[in-house]
Amino acid sequence: MRAQNEREKAASPAILSVHGLRKAVPGGRQLFSGLDLSVGSGELVAILGESGVGKSTLLNILAGLDDADSGSVAIEGRELGTLDENSRTALRRERIGFVFQAFHILPYLTLAQNVALPLALVSVDGHRAESQARAMLAAVGLGDRDQSYARDLSGGELQRVAIARALVHDPALILADEPTGNLDPDTAARVLALFAEAVRLKGAAAVIVTHSRATAAVADRILTLSATGLHENDQAETLTTKASA
Ligand SMILES: Nc1ncnc2c1ncn2[C@@H]1O[C@H](COP(=O)(O)OP(=O)(O)OP(=O)(O)O)[C@@H](O)[C@H]1O
């Protein structure tokens, strides 16, 4: 059965294809080079790595929010390097769900409006967008908070709003930066089930940066980022103990 799953995975189309990525920070220090990655439909990849190694930078490059110094990133066959800024923005809105480490929940919108935003940006009508947003908020355990504002929420609640917003438009590619870092184990398990549903039932591809053992455990592959790129890692002991989330 496992062999069959592996064959199916190998045959599934790559949603994300990365080749030879190299990135240095302003000032010249090189973060990584020779980085390759392919993530198919229905596949969830966890990325580990020491603090400061470049995990958030990598996610930003994968989303077209930052540029690599060399190498290529393609999403569903479209090379980001060949797209102008408007096309990149459109691709991001339509095909990517991004959970930022700092959440970026807009303070002047209600939670329902925040979560409905990705739908509004792809022209889903207002009533439908708000009702899907409320359903998504309920799925992350915030069904009774849809009219609240960010200032009234805890860090873990904000993180769940960010996750709801990233998943509401059924993105092809989910990029999540420490999505369970502020959550207790039960709540983390609940949101991880949502990521798993998006990947396994809806066919998304997901790349999740995490320090959490429990979060990495839901991944099909665990990779470690270092200066020489991404390397296979199934050594659970390399996960830090930050890890209960
Ligand atoms: N604009 C910038 N100018 C200079 N250095 C930067 C800039 N952006 C990021 N860096 C540096 O690049 C390195 C990688 O940062 P990044 O946030 O990608 O790491 P990370 O692996 O996600 O870390 P953490 O696990 O602590 O979140 C860090 O040393 C950071 O200080």
The ligand as an SDF file (V2000), in Angstrom:
LIG
                    3D

 31 33  0  0  0  0  0  0  0  0999 V2000
   16.0930   42.5830    4.9760 N   0  0  0  0  0  0  0  0  0  0  0  0
   17.0630   41.9350    5.6020 C   0  0  0  0  0  0  0  0  0  0  0  0
   18.2850   42.5020    5.7940 N   0  0  0  0  0  0  0  0  0  0  0  0
   19.2850   41.8450    6.4080 C   0  0  0  0  0  0  0  0  0  0  0  0
   19.1620   40.5970    6.9020 N   0  0  0  0  0  0  0  0  0  0  0  0
   17.9670   39.9940    6.7540 C   0  0  0  0  0  0  0  0  0  0  0  0
   16.8740   40.6020    6.1100 C   0  0  0  0  0  0  0  0  0  0  0  0
   15.8270   39.7380    6.1260 N   0  0  0  0  0  0  0  0  0  0  0  0
   16.2550   38.6450    6.7620 C   0  0  0  0  0  0  0  0  0  0  0  0
   17.5340   38.7990    7.1560 N   0  0  0  0  0  0  0  0  0  0  0  0
   18.3590   37.8040    7.8650 C   0  0  0  0  0  0  0  0  0  0  0  0
   18.2420   36.5950    7.1450 O   0  0  0  0  0  0  0  0  0  0  0  0
   18.3370   35.5200    8.0610 C   0  0  0  0  0  0  0  0  0  0  0  0
   17.1990   34.5530    7.8090 C   0  0  0  0  0  0  0  0  0  0  0  0
   15.9890   35.1110    8.2920 O   0  0  0  0  0  0  0  0  0  0  0  0
   14.6560   34.2550    8.2950 P   0  0  0  0  0  0  0  0  0  0  0  0
   13.6140   35.0850    8.9820 O   0  0  0  0  0  0  0  0  0  0  0  0
   14.3840   33.8060    6.9290 O   0  0  0  0  0  0  0  0  0  0  0  0
   15.0700   33.0130    9.2000 O   0  0  0  0  0  0  0  0  0  0  0  0
   14.2070   31.8430    9.8280 P   0  0  0  0  0  0  0  0  0  0  0  0
   14.9210   30.5740    9.5300 O   0  0  0  0  0  0  0  0  0  0  0  0
   12.7970   31.9450    9.3750 O   0  0  0  0  0  0  0  0  0  0  0  0
   14.2950   32.1880   11.3780 O   0  0  0  0  0  0  0  0  0  0  0  0
   13.2950   31.8960   12.6160 P   0  0  0  0  0  0  0  0  0  0  0  0
   13.2030   30.4030   12.7790 O   0  0  0  0  0  0  0  0  0  0  0  0
   13.9990   32.5610   13.7580 O   0  0  0  0  0  0  0  0  0  0  0  0
   11.9680   32.5470   12.2910 O   0  0  0  0  0  0  0  0  0  0  0  0
   18.3650   36.1040    9.4600 C   0  0  0  0  0  0  0  0  0  0  0  0
   19.7100   36.0820    9.9240 O   0  0  0  0  0  0  0  0  0  0  0  0
   17.8750   37.5040    9.2590 C   0  0  0  0  0  0  0  0  0  0  0  0
   18.4530   38.3760   10.2070 O   0  0  0  0  0  0  0  0  0  0  0  0
  1  2  1  0
  2  3  1  0
  2  7  2  0
  3  4  2  0
  4  5  1  0
  5  6  2  0
  6  7  1  0
  6 10  1  0
  7  8  1  0
  8  9  2  0
  9 10  1  0
 10 11  1  0
 11 12  1  0
 11 30  1  0
 12 13  1  0
 13 14  1  0
 13 28  1  0
 14 15  1  0
 15 16  1  0
 16 17  2  0
 16 18  1  0
 16 19  1  0
 19 20  1  0
 20 21  2  0
 20 22  1  0
 20 23  1  0
 23 24  1  0
 24 25  2  0
 24 26  1  0
 24 27  1  0
 28 29  1  0
 28 30  1  0
 30 31  1  0
M  END
$$$$
